[in-house]
Amino acid sequence: MNESEVQHEYFSLEKTLETPAHISSLTFGHAGHLFAGSDDGSLRVYDLSSYKVLKAARGLGAEVSSIVCVKKAGSDLRDAWIAHGRKISKFQMDSPKMIQTMEDAVVTIEVSPEESGDGALNELALNANKSHLAYTTDSGLVGVIDLSDKSITKMETKHESVCCFVKFVPDRPRELISGGHDTRLLHFDFSQNKVLSRHQISPHVEEGSVSLSPPFITSMAMSITGVLAAGTADGRLFIGFGGEKSSVKGSKKKSKKWEGLDEDEIVLLKVAEGPIVGMAFADSRTLVTSTLLGIITQYSLSYDPAEASVIIKQMWQEESPGLTKVNALVADEKRIIVGGFSEKNRGVIEIWKQVIPQAKDEA
């Protein structure tokens, strides 16, 4: 069977779910569970086979900006760390209660009580050891919570504007990367409170003119092998292959620190006309993105060590039929899920399912 005899992989819209409030965050729990946060301070856990709500939390007092799930022994339902306002709370979703409230949180940590009104939380990330939880704030701060004693370490170097994103580096539980509206990516060793490397994305220049849209970092993802991706407000895609694990990339020995911001192994391409606001790795070399207005795209990433070049190939693209604005995206090898709100101002979750390529019938 020739390659030309196989249809290109694509996704079809399997299900659309509506909620009263805008969807602000998404994450997978158990393989068949979707955790969805809303801007009214509520959380829903969906069964992805029946699309029914299994559990919920409400009355959290502020937008659920990020959710991190933690496996719990003896339960399919994950525990959830939830960022809401200036607080991070942990809920045990296997509680007998169908709907929990703030009183049911087993832990609540207020991370920036001394900051001014711009200290709201954005993204959470859990390291591989599950020992530390990182967070970012509107005031540009990156902080790390030691979950053994709930002590907080705030990075001395801050972003100059809103810090939206944070990811731990795979297999390096002390190293993390943050991205913000100051167009900078900062790479920390949080145990030393030290910046190990940094990269600033320059304004887009085309035909002698500079883009009017600043290259704010509006999305970020890290593959399980250490490839960093980031999207910008001016529609560009940043890919850093320098930190990819040697087992995938070749014979390169593990370095003392992650090298994902190495200038020699970075590519920055214009791929969209608007902000890229959501992205996730479906596997180590497959990246899914969405623009603010719902153009969903799947890319295949490859790296040629001989030529020291990064190759980005668009595999599939479709426009969301029901989302006016996208706020969140998650993906795995079989599904792409986007969330935001519709023109009717309702929260919307779209679940796109992979259609398996089929061989063409022989003549």
URGI-V136502 format. One record per residue. N is the residue number from 1. PSI is psi as a letter, one per 40 degrees, with the letter a starting at -180 (NA if undefined). Layout:
BEGIN
n;psi
N;PSI
N;PSI
END
This chain:
BEGIN
n;psi
1;h
2;i
3;d
4;e
5;e
6;h
7;i
8;i
9;i
10;i
11;i
12;i
13;h
14;d
15;i
16;h
17;i
18;i
19;i
20;d
21;i
22;i
23;h
24;e
25;i
26;i
27;i
28;i
29;b
30;i
31;d
32;e
33;h
34;h
35;h
36;h
37;i
38;i
39;e
40;e
41;f
42;i
43;h
44;i
45;h
46;i
47;h
48;e
49;d
50;e
51;f
52;i
53;h
54;d
55;i
56;i
57;i
58;i
59;f
60;e
61;e
62;i
63;h
64;g
65;d
66;i
67;h
68;h
69;i
70;h
71;h
72;h
73;h
74;e
75;h
76;d
77;h
78;i
79;i
80;h
81;h
82;h
83;h
84;h
85;b
86;e
87;i
88;h
89;i
90;h
91;i
92;h
93;e
94;e
95;i
96;d
97;h
98;d
99;h
100;i
101;a
102;d
103;e
104;e
105;h
106;d
107;h
108;h
109;h
110;h
111;e
112;f
113;d
114;e
115;i
116;a
117;e
118;f
119;e
120;i
121;i
122;c
123;i
124;i
125;i
126;h
127;i
128;d
129;e
130;f
131;d
132;i
133;h
134;i
135;i
136;i
137;i
138;d
139;e
140;e
141;i
142;h
143;i
144;h
145;h
146;h
147;e
148;d
149;e
150;e
151;i
152;h
153;h
154;h
155;h
156;d
157;h
158;i
159;i
160;e
161;a
162;h
163;h
164;d
165;i
166;h
167;h
168;i
169;h
170;h
171;e
172;g
173;e
174;e
175;h
176;i
177;h
178;i
179;i
180;a
181;e
182;e
183;e
184;i
185;h
186;h
187;h
188;i
189;h
190;d
191;d
192;e
193;f
194;h
195;h
196;d
197;i
198;i
199;h
200;h
201;h
202;i
203;i
204;h
205;h
206;h
207;f
208;e
209;i
210;h
211;h
212;e
213;h
214;i
215;f
216;i
217;h
218;e
219;i
220;i
221;i
222;h
223;i
224;e
225;e
226;e
227;h
228;h
229;i
230;i
231;i
232;i
233;d
234;f
235;f
236;i
237;h
238;h
239;h
240;h
241;e
242;d
243;e
244;i
245;i
246;d
247;d
248;d
249;d
250;a
251;e
252;h
253;i
254;h
255;i
256;d
257;i
258;h
259;f
260;e
261;e
262;h
263;d
264;e
265;f
266;i
267;i
268;h
269;i
270;h
271;e
272;i
273;e
274;a
275;h
276;h
277;e
278;i
279;i
280;i
281;h
282;d
283;a
284;d
285;e
286;h
287;h
288;h
289;i
290;i
291;i
292;d
293;e
294;f
295;h
296;h
297;h
298;h
299;i
300;h
301;h
302;i
303;h
304;h
305;d
306;d
307;e
308;f
309;i
310;h
311;h
312;h
313;h
314;h
315;d
316;i
317;i
318;i
319;h
320;h
321;e
322;e
323;h
324;d
325;h
326;h
327;d
328;i
329;h
330;i
331;i
332;a
333;e
334;e
335;i
336;h
337;h
338;i
339;i
340;b
341;i
342;i
343;e
344;e
345;f
346;i
347;i
348;h
349;h
350;h
351;h
352;h
353;i
354;h
355;h
356;h
357;i
358;i
359;i
360;i
361;h
362;i
363;NA
END
